[in-house]
Amino acid sequence: MDWFSRYVVTWELDDCLELAFVRSAVTRSLAQAQPEILNSDQGSQFTSDSYLQLLHRAGVRLSMGGKGRASNNIPSTSSGQALPKGCGAV
């Protein structure tokens, strides 16, 4: 989501937030728009070398919220509050 315009650039849905899924979603979104900064939390998929290299090659700076500060991501996650929580939840 572009925080300035509130435009959803692209979206994907999966039952797990694994590195391959995250890389695929980010790669697809980078084909649609080129942000200067991408914000995420400190999850292992967002701190992996593979993910960081993907952003570096695209010329995107990474911004991460502080540990335990989930409120940083509220604007981009509030639309998914009705979705099941956890990997494989139904």
C-alpha positions as CSV (number, residue, x, y, z in Angstrom):
1,M,0.0,0.0,0.0
2,D,1.2,3.5,-0.8
3,W,0.8,5.2,2.5
4,F,0.5,8.7,0.9
5,S,-2.2,7.9,-1.6
6,R,-3.6,4.8,0.2
7,Y,-3.5,3.0,-3.1
8,V,-3.1,-0.7,-3.0
9,V,-0.3,-1.4,-5.4
10,T,-0.8,-5.2,-5.4
11,W,-1.8,-7.9,-3.0
12,E,-1.4,-11.6,-2.4
13,L,-2.9,-14.0,0.1
14,D,-1.4,-17.2,1.5
15,D,-1.9,-19.2,4.6
16,C,1.7,-18.7,5.7
17,L,4.0,-15.7,5.7
18,E,7.1,-17.5,4.4
19,L,10.1,-16.0,2.7
20,A,9.3,-17.3,-0.8
21,F,5.8,-15.8,-0.5
22,V,7.1,-12.5,0.7
23,R,9.7,-12.3,-2.0
24,S,7.1,-13.1,-4.7
25,A,4.7,-10.5,-3.4
26,V,7.4,-7.8,-3.2
27,T,8.8,-8.7,-6.6
28,R,5.3,-8.4,-8.1
29,S,4.7,-5.0,-6.4
30,L,8.1,-3.7,-7.6
31,A,7.0,-4.4,-11.2
32,Q,4.0,-2.1,-10.6
33,A,5.6,0.7,-8.6
34,Q,9.1,1.8,-7.4
35,P,8.9,3.1,-3.8
36,E,11.8,4.9,-2.2
37,I,11.1,3.3,1.2
38,L,9.4,0.0,2.1
39,N,8.2,-0.4,5.7
40,S,8.0,-3.8,7.4
41,D,8.2,-5.3,10.9
42,Q,11.2,-7.2,12.1
43,G,10.0,-10.7,11.1
44,S,12.7,-13.2,10.0
45,Q,11.5,-13.1,6.4
46,F,12.0,-9.3,6.3
47,T,15.5,-9.5,7.8
48,S,16.8,-12.3,5.7
49,D,19.7,-11.7,3.4
50,S,17.7,-12.8,0.4
51,Y,15.0,-10.2,1.1
52,L,17.4,-7.4,1.9
53,Q,19.3,-8.1,-1.4
54,L,16.1,-7.9,-3.4
55,L,15.4,-4.5,-2.0
56,H,19.0,-3.3,-2.4
57,R,19.0,-4.4,-6.1
58,A,15.7,-2.5,-6.6
59,G,17.2,0.6,-4.9
60,V,14.6,0.6,-2.2
61,R,15.5,1.6,1.4
62,L,14.1,-0.5,4.2
63,S,12.3,1.0,7.2
64,M,11.5,-1.3,10.1
65,G,9.3,-0.5,13.1
66,G,10.7,-1.0,16.6
67,K,10.5,-4.3,18.3
68,G,7.1,-4.8,19.8
69,R,5.6,-1.8,18.0
70,A,3.0,-3.5,15.9
71,S,1.1,-0.2,15.6
72,N,3.6,0.9,12.9
73,N,1.9,-1.4,10.4
74,I,-1.7,-0.6,11.3
75,P,-2.5,1.4,8.1
76,S,-1.4,-1.5,5.8
77,T,-2.8,-4.4,7.9
78,S,-6.2,-3.0,9.2
79,S,-8.0,-4.2,6.0
80,G,-7.1,-7.8,6.8
81,Q,-8.4,-8.0,10.4
82,A,-11.1,-10.4,9.4
83,L,-8.6,-12.9,8.1
84,P,-7.7,-16.0,10.2
85,K,-4.6,-15.5,12.4
86,G,-1.6,-17.9,12.2
87,C,-0.3,-20.3,9.7
88,G,-2.9,-22.8,8.4
89,A,-5.7,-21.3,10.5
90,V,-9.2,-21.8,9.2
